Amino acid sequence: MDGWFRSPGPKTLGSLTDLFAEKSFAVLFVLLLALSALPLPTGGVTHVFELIAMLLALELIAGRKTVWLPERWKRRELGAERASERLLKWIRWLERHSRPRLGFLLTHRLSSVLFGALVFVLTLSAFVAPPFTGLDTLPSLGVVLLSLGVLLDDALVALVGVIVGAVGALLVVILGKAAIDEASHLL
């Protein structure tokens, strides 16, 4: 990914998916959910990215091997050089500490469907998290870690992503319900 960002030429979604082929789903999940994985209240700005991630997850569940994007989206430039540099620094650190572990578990057809289902559920829980609470952070971070585990062929990193995401989804349900109950008492 680092080489792609540094190479000459346009940085479009289409060129990114062409470069990563079957792993482009994981790359796009990382890029789409990296912002919501930060412990910052985004006020719903990231909902568009989460919706796109859920649509891509449905493609995986349906059995697609490569990402399908509308032509207009394929020509869309990715313009966040500064943000991508910070993301790449974090990915490089994880890459240094990761190693291929049980990667064959992540390349099976059934694992792609499971990957898509997990991404869909975790992204949905980030999407429904009450705004300005930061509750979308852990489910989004879970998707990012899960996707990086798939990219790095490291089932342990993917498992950590599933655990982080599950804890986040549980917190969204518990604390979200408590917030709704509290709000209903005020009305």
C-alpha positions as CSV (number, residue, x, y, z in Angstrom):
1,M,0.0,0.0,0.0
2,D,2.9,2.3,0.8
3,G,4.4,1.8,-2.7
4,W,1.0,2.5,-4.2
5,F,0.6,5.8,-2.3
6,R,4.2,6.9,-3.3
7,S,4.0,5.8,-7.0
8,P,3.2,8.4,-9.7
9,G,-0.2,8.5,-11.2
10,P,-3.8,8.9,-10.0
11,K,-4.8,7.5,-6.6
12,T,-8.3,6.3,-7.4
13,L,-10.5,3.6,-5.9
14,G,-10.3,1.7,-9.2
15,S,-6.4,1.6,-9.3
16,L,-6.4,0.5,-5.6
17,T,-8.8,-2.4,-6.2
18,D,-6.9,-3.4,-9.4
19,L,-3.6,-3.6,-7.4
20,F,-5.0,-5.6,-4.5
21,A,-7.4,-7.8,-6.4
22,E,-9.0,-10.3,-4.0
23,K,-7.6,-8.6,-1.0
24,S,-9.1,-5.2,-2.1
25,F,-12.1,-5.9,0.2
26,A,-9.8,-5.9,3.2
27,V,-7.9,-2.8,2.0
28,L,-11.2,-0.9,1.5
29,F,-12.5,-1.9,4.9
30,V,-9.4,-0.5,6.5
31,L,-9.6,2.8,4.6
32,L,-13.3,3.2,5.1
33,L,-13.4,2.5,8.8
34,A,-10.1,3.9,9.9
35,L,-11.6,7.3,10.7
36,S,-14.4,5.8,12.8
37,A,-11.9,3.7,14.6
38,L,-10.3,6.8,16.1
39,P,-11.6,7.7,19.6
40,L,-13.1,10.9,18.3
41,P,-16.8,11.8,18.1
42,T,-17.5,12.2,14.4
43,G,-21.1,13.2,14.8
44,G,-22.3,10.9,12.1
45,V,-19.9,12.0,9.4
46,T,-18.5,8.5,9.0
47,H,-22.0,7.0,8.4
48,V,-21.5,7.3,4.6
49,F,-18.2,5.3,4.9
50,E,-20.0,2.7,7.1
51,L,-22.8,2.3,4.6
52,I,-20.3,1.7,1.8
53,A,-18.5,-0.8,4.0
54,M,-21.7,-2.7,4.6
55,L,-22.5,-2.8,0.9
56,L,-19.0,-4.2,0.2
57,A,-19.5,-6.7,3.0
58,L,-22.7,-7.8,1.3
59,E,-20.7,-8.4,-1.9
60,L,-18.4,-10.7,0.1
61,I,-21.3,-12.6,1.6
62,A,-22.8,-13.0,-1.9
63,G,-19.5,-14.7,-3.0
64,R,-17.8,-12.0,-5.0
65,K,-14.0,-12.5,-5.3
66,T,-13.3,-9.0,-6.4
67,V,-14.8,-5.6,-5.5
68,W,-17.6,-4.3,-7.8
69,L,-17.8,-0.5,-7.8
70,P,-19.8,1.8,-10.0
71,E,-17.5,3.3,-12.7
72,R,-18.0,6.8,-11.2
73,W,-16.6,5.6,-7.9
74,K,-13.7,3.8,-9.5
75,R,-12.5,7.1,-11.0
76,R,-12.9,8.8,-7.6
77,E,-9.5,10.2,-6.3
78,L,-8.4,9.3,-2.8
79,G,-7.0,12.6,-1.4
80,A,-6.1,12.1,2.2
81,E,-2.2,11.9,1.9
82,R,-1.6,13.1,5.4
83,A,-4.1,10.8,7.0
84,S,-2.9,7.9,4.9
85,E,0.7,8.5,6.0
86,R,-0.4,8.2,9.7
87,L,-2.5,5.1,8.9
88,L,0.5,3.6,7.0
89,K,2.8,4.2,9.9
90,W,0.4,2.3,12.2
91,I,0.1,-0.5,9.6
92,R,3.9,-0.8,9.2
93,W,4.2,-1.2,13.0
94,L,1.6,-4.0,13.0
95,E,3.3,-5.6,10.0
96,R,6.6,-5.7,11.8
97,H,5.0,-7.5,14.8
98,S,2.8,-9.7,12.8
99,R,3.7,-12.9,11.0
100,P,1.7,-15.4,8.9
101,R,-0.2,-17.6,11.3
102,L,-2.9,-20.0,10.1
103,G,-3.4,-17.9,7.0
104,F,-5.0,-20.8,5.2
105,L,-8.0,-20.2,7.5
106,L,-8.4,-16.8,6.0
107,T,-8.3,-17.8,2.3
108,H,-11.1,-20.4,2.2
109,R,-14.4,-19.5,0.4
110,L,-16.4,-20.0,3.6
111,S,-14.0,-17.7,5.5
112,S,-14.7,-14.9,2.9
113,V,-18.4,-15.2,3.7
114,L,-17.7,-15.2,7.4
115,F,-15.4,-12.2,7.0
116,G,-18.1,-10.3,5.1
117,A,-20.7,-11.3,7.8
118,L,-18.5,-10.1,10.6
119,V,-17.7,-6.9,8.9
120,F,-21.3,-6.3,8.2
121,V,-22.4,-6.9,11.8
122,L,-19.6,-4.9,13.3
123,T,-20.0,-2.0,10.9
124,L,-23.8,-2.0,11.5
125,S,-23.2,-1.8,15.3
126,A,-20.8,1.2,14.6
127,F,-23.5,2.7,12.4
128,V,-26.3,2.5,15.0
129,A,-24.1,3.7,17.9
130,P,-25.5,6.9,19.4
131,P,-23.7,10.0,17.9
132,F,-21.1,11.9,19.9
133,T,-20.6,8.9,22.3
134,G,-17.5,7.4,20.7
135,L,-19.2,4.0,20.9
136,D,-18.5,3.4,17.2
137,T,-14.8,3.3,17.9
138,L,-14.4,-0.4,19.1
139,P,-16.6,-2.0,16.4
140,S,-14.8,0.0,13.7
141,L,-11.4,-0.8,15.2
142,G,-12.4,-4.5,15.2
143,V,-13.2,-4.3,11.5
144,V,-9.8,-2.6,10.8
145,L,-7.9,-5.2,12.8
146,L,-9.8,-8.1,11.2
147,S,-9.1,-6.7,7.8
148,L,-5.5,-6.2,8.5
149,G,-5.3,-9.8,9.8
150,V,-6.7,-10.9,6.4
151,L,-4.2,-8.7,4.5
152,L,-1.3,-10.0,6.6
153,D,-2.5,-13.6,6.5
154,D,-2.4,-13.5,10.3
155,A,-5.4,-15.3,11.9
156,L,-4.3,-14.1,15.4
157,V,-4.6,-10.4,14.4
158,A,-8.0,-11.3,12.8
159,L,-9.1,-13.0,16.0
160,V,-8.1,-9.9,18.0
161,G,-10.1,-7.8,15.6
162,V,-13.2,-10.1,16.2
163,I,-12.8,-9.9,19.9
164,V,-12.3,-6.1,20.0
165,G,-15.3,-5.7,17.6
166,A,-17.5,-8.0,19.7
167,V,-16.7,-6.1,22.9
168,G,-17.5,-2.9,21.0
169,A,-20.8,-4.2,19.7
170,L,-21.8,-5.4,23.2
171,L,-21.0,-1.9,24.6
172,V,-23.1,-0.3,21.8
173,V,-26.0,-2.5,22.8
174,I,-25.7,-2.1,26.6
175,L,-24.7,1.6,26.7
176,G,-26.9,2.5,23.8
177,K,-29.9,1.0,25.5
178,A,-29.0,2.8,28.8
179,A,-28.8,6.1,26.9
180,I,-32.2,5.5,25.2
181,D,-33.8,4.6,28.5
182,E,-32.3,7.7,30.2
183,A,-33.5,9.9,27.3
184,S,-37.0,8.4,27.5
185,H,-37.2,9.3,31.2
186,L,-36.3,12.9,30.5
187,L,-39.2,13.1,28.0
